[in-house]
Amino acid sequence: MSERGGRGGRNASWRRHLIATAVSLLALGVAVAHLVAPDLKIDNVTVALLVIAVVPWLRELFTSIELPGGLRVEFRDVEQRIEAAEAMADAALVGGGEGVGAGDTDDPAALADVRRLAAEYLAVRADMRAGSARTQRMNGIFARLVRATQRLAAPDLAAWLASPDGGLRLAAYARLYAVPDAAALRPLADAVTDEPLAFGQYWGIRALDKAVDLVGPDEVPPQVVRRLEDCRPNGADRAHLLDRLIAKIHALT
């Protein structure tokens, strides 16, 4: 084996063990939370967020395994199962929204709820140390933003996406994740590729994926494709999601 091949194999093995450890720690954290707070309710939205959070790591874990014979068939099966789990989690998270398409007026309290949740997200980021506990809190806020933004008939998404307020940008990602909008594709891509907050960028990429599905991969403007290709997220999960999105676009163009 060449030195380069050896390094590649060691890196793949190290990455595989790291991902497996991260997934195990997440499961352990959930178990500990249940023991410490047995009355804590774990609803469908919480399960959905856990699945969505783990899926990118599972993809990386399985694509890192290289065994002779039959691997491709097994991988297709794994990929199909992961996509099915992802779809079910998405349905649980987005389902149950109120107000979209129901009329021309907003729920009077909806905008206040969105602004309150946006501020809460920023406060959690500032007050809590980075880690699984903070991510879990922020995921809960995102889920509530998904529901709150669906109670708005026509939120000012352009202003939210261009806002210096990371909480309002997250609100825009939540709305576009739940209700994709073809007209928002370009400003969404601009916001996502410039997004300085990792959590916001993660959900922004997921919202962008839905927008691409809505317009059709072959209808994505070249300027948007170039913005995505020039974006280099630091996180492995975000990089994987973005690479998958770019591959989807190129597959049908």
C-alpha positions as CSV (number, residue, x, y, z in Angstrom):
1,M,0.0,0.0,0.0
2,S,1.3,3.4,-0.9
3,E,1.9,6.1,1.8
4,R,-0.9,8.1,0.4
5,G,-3.2,5.2,0.4
6,G,-2.2,4.4,3.9
7,R,-2.9,7.9,5.1
8,G,-6.3,7.8,3.3
9,G,-7.2,4.5,4.9
10,R,-6.2,5.7,8.4
11,N,-8.1,9.0,7.9
12,A,-11.2,7.1,6.8
13,S,-10.9,4.7,9.8
14,W,-10.4,7.6,12.2
15,R,-13.4,9.5,10.7
16,R,-15.5,6.4,10.9
17,H,-14.7,5.8,14.6
18,L,-15.3,9.5,15.4
19,I,-18.7,9.5,13.7
20,A,-19.7,6.2,15.4
21,T,-18.6,7.7,18.8
22,A,-20.6,10.9,18.1
23,V,-23.7,9.0,17.3
24,S,-23.3,6.8,20.4
25,L,-22.8,9.8,22.6
26,L,-25.9,11.4,21.2
27,A,-27.9,8.3,22.0
28,L,-26.3,8.1,25.5
29,G,-27.2,11.8,26.1
30,V,-30.8,11.1,25.3
31,A,-30.8,8.1,27.7
32,V,-29.3,10.1,30.5
33,A,-31.8,12.9,29.9
34,H,-34.6,10.4,30.3
35,L,-33.1,9.0,33.5
36,V,-32.5,12.5,35.0
37,A,-35.9,13.8,33.9
38,P,-38.2,10.8,33.4
39,D,-41.2,13.1,33.0
40,L,-39.7,14.8,30.1
41,K,-41.9,14.4,27.0
42,I,-40.2,13.3,23.8
43,D,-42.7,14.2,21.1
44,N,-42.7,13.5,17.4
45,V,-40.9,16.8,16.6
46,T,-38.1,15.9,19.0
47,V,-37.7,12.5,17.4
48,A,-37.7,14.1,14.0
49,L,-35.0,16.6,14.9
50,L,-32.8,13.8,16.3
51,V,-33.2,11.7,13.1
52,I,-32.4,14.7,10.9
53,A,-29.4,15.6,13.0
54,V,-28.0,12.0,12.8
55,V,-28.7,11.2,9.2
56,P,-25.8,13.1,7.6
57,W,-23.4,11.3,10.0
58,L,-24.9,7.9,9.1
59,R,-24.3,8.7,5.4
60,E,-20.7,9.5,6.1
61,L,-20.3,6.4,8.2
62,F,-21.6,4.1,5.6
63,T,-19.8,5.8,2.7
64,S,-16.6,5.4,4.6
65,I,-16.8,1.6,4.7
66,E,-15.1,-0.2,1.8
67,L,-15.4,-4.0,1.7
68,P,-15.0,-6.3,-1.3
69,G,-18.0,-7.7,-3.0
70,G,-21.7,-6.8,-2.6
71,L,-21.0,-3.4,-1.0
72,R,-22.9,-1.4,-3.6
73,V,-26.1,-3.3,-3.3
74,E,-25.9,-3.0,0.5
75,F,-25.2,0.7,0.3
76,R,-28.2,1.3,-2.0
77,D,-30.4,-0.4,0.6
78,V,-28.9,1.7,3.4
79,E,-29.4,4.8,1.3
80,Q,-33.0,4.0,0.7
81,R,-33.6,3.4,4.4
82,I,-31.9,6.6,5.4
83,E,-33.9,8.6,2.8
84,A,-37.1,7.0,4.1
85,A,-36.2,7.9,7.7
86,E,-35.3,11.5,6.6
87,A,-38.7,11.8,4.8
88,M,-40.6,10.6,7.9
89,A,-38.7,13.0,10.2
90,D,-39.4,15.9,7.8
91,A,-43.1,15.1,7.8
92,A,-43.2,15.1,11.6
93,L,-41.3,18.4,11.8
94,V,-43.2,20.3,9.2
95,G,-46.6,18.8,9.7
96,G,-49.2,20.6,11.7
97,G,-48.5,24.1,10.6
98,E,-51.4,26.6,10.7
99,G,-52.3,29.5,8.6
100,V,-50.5,28.8,5.4
101,G,-52.9,29.3,2.5
102,A,-55.8,29.7,4.9
103,G,-56.3,33.4,4.2
104,D,-54.7,36.8,3.5
105,T,-54.2,37.8,7.1
106,D,-51.7,36.8,9.7
107,D,-52.3,35.3,13.1
108,P,-52.0,38.5,15.2
109,A,-49.6,36.9,17.6
110,A,-47.5,35.1,15.1
111,L,-45.0,37.8,14.3
112,A,-44.4,38.5,18.0
113,D,-43.8,34.8,18.5
114,V,-41.3,34.7,15.7
115,R,-39.4,37.7,17.1
116,R,-39.4,36.2,20.6
117,L,-38.1,32.9,19.3
118,A,-35.4,34.6,17.2
119,A,-34.3,36.5,20.3
120,E,-34.4,33.3,22.4
121,Y,-32.2,31.5,19.8
122,L,-29.5,34.2,20.0
123,A,-29.7,34.2,23.8
124,V,-29.2,30.4,23.9
125,R,-26.2,30.7,21.6
126,A,-24.7,33.4,23.8
127,D,-25.4,31.9,27.2
128,M,-24.8,28.2,26.7
129,R,-21.5,26.4,25.9
130,A,-21.3,24.8,22.5
131,G,-22.3,21.2,22.7
132,S,-25.2,18.7,22.4
133,A,-27.2,20.4,25.1
134,R,-27.1,23.8,23.3
135,T,-27.8,22.2,19.9
136,Q,-30.9,20.4,21.4
137,R,-32.2,23.7,22.8
138,M,-31.7,25.4,19.5
139,N,-33.4,22.5,17.6
140,G,-36.4,23.0,19.8
141,I,-36.5,26.7,19.0
142,F,-36.2,25.9,15.3
143,A,-39.1,23.5,15.5
144,R,-41.2,26.2,17.1
145,L,-40.1,28.7,14.5
146,V,-41.3,26.2,11.8
147,R,-44.7,26.3,13.3
148,A,-44.8,30.0,14.1
149,T,-43.7,31.2,10.7
150,Q,-46.4,29.0,9.1
151,R,-49.0,31.2,10.8
152,L,-47.8,34.2,8.7
153,A,-49.5,34.7,5.4
154,A,-46.6,36.6,3.7
155,P,-43.6,37.2,5.9
156,D,-40.9,39.6,4.7
157,L,-38.5,36.8,3.8
158,A,-36.2,39.1,1.8
159,A,-35.6,41.3,4.8
160,W,-35.2,38.4,7.1
161,L,-32.6,36.7,4.9
162,A,-30.6,40.0,4.5
163,S,-30.9,40.8,8.2
164,P,-27.8,41.1,10.4
165,D,-30.0,39.4,13.1
166,G,-29.1,35.7,13.0
167,G,-32.4,34.9,14.7
168,L,-34.4,36.4,11.9
169,R,-32.3,34.6,9.4
170,L,-33.1,31.4,11.2
171,A,-36.8,32.3,11.1
172,A,-36.5,32.7,7.3
173,Y,-34.8,29.3,7.0
174,A,-37.6,27.8,9.1
175,R,-40.3,29.2,7.0
176,L,-38.6,28.2,3.7
177,Y,-37.9,24.7,5.1
178,A,-41.7,24.3,5.8
179,V,-43.0,26.3,2.8
180,P,-40.4,26.3,-0.1
181,D,-40.7,29.4,-2.4
182,A,-39.1,29.4,-5.8
183,A,-38.9,33.2,-5.8
184,A,-36.7,33.0,-2.7
185,L,-34.1,30.6,-4.3
186,R,-31.5,33.2,-5.1
187,P,-31.7,35.3,-1.9
188,L,-31.8,32.1,0.1
189,A,-28.6,30.9,-1.6
190,D,-26.9,34.2,-0.9
191,A,-27.9,34.1,2.7
192,V,-26.8,30.5,3.2
193,T,-23.4,30.8,1.6
194,D,-22.7,33.9,3.7
195,E,-24.2,32.6,6.9
196,P,-21.7,32.9,9.7
197,L,-23.6,30.8,12.3
198,A,-23.2,27.0,11.8
199,F,-26.6,26.1,13.1
200,G,-28.3,28.6,10.8
201,Q,-26.3,27.4,7.8
202,Y,-27.2,23.8,8.5
203,W,-30.9,24.5,8.3
204,G,-30.5,27.0,5.5
205,I,-28.9,24.3,3.4
206,R,-31.8,22.0,4.1
207,A,-34.2,24.8,3.1
208,L,-32.2,25.4,0.0
209,D,-32.5,21.7,-0.9
210,K,-36.3,22.0,-0.8
211,A,-36.2,25.1,-3.0
212,V,-34.1,23.3,-5.6
213,D,-36.6,20.4,-5.6
214,L,-39.4,22.9,-6.1
215,V,-37.9,24.7,-9.1
216,G,-36.2,21.6,-10.5
217,P,-32.4,21.0,-10.5
218,D,-32.2,21.9,-14.2
219,E,-33.8,25.3,-13.5
220,V,-31.3,26.5,-10.9
221,P,-29.6,29.6,-12.2
222,P,-25.8,29.2,-12.9
223,Q,-25.1,32.1,-10.5
224,V,-26.7,30.1,-7.7
225,V,-24.7,27.0,-8.6
226,R,-21.4,28.9,-8.6
227,R,-22.3,30.4,-5.2
228,L,-22.9,26.9,-3.8
229,E,-19.7,25.5,-5.3
230,D,-17.6,28.3,-3.9
231,C,-19.1,27.8,-0.4
232,R,-16.8,25.8,1.9
233,P,-18.6,25.0,5.2
234,N,-16.3,24.0,8.1
235,G,-18.6,21.4,9.6
236,A,-18.7,17.9,8.1
237,D,-22.5,17.6,8.3
238,R,-23.0,20.9,6.4
239,A,-20.3,20.1,3.9
240,H,-22.0,16.8,3.2
241,L,-25.4,18.3,2.8
242,L,-24.0,20.9,0.4
243,D,-22.1,18.4,-1.6
244,R,-25.2,16.2,-1.9
245,L,-27.2,19.3,-3.1
246,I,-24.6,20.2,-5.7
247,A,-24.5,16.6,-6.9
248,K,-28.3,16.6,-7.3
249,I,-28.1,19.7,-9.4
250,H,-25.3,18.5,-11.7
251,A,-27.0,15.1,-12.1
252,L,-29.9,16.6,-14.0
253,T,-28.3,19.6,-15.8
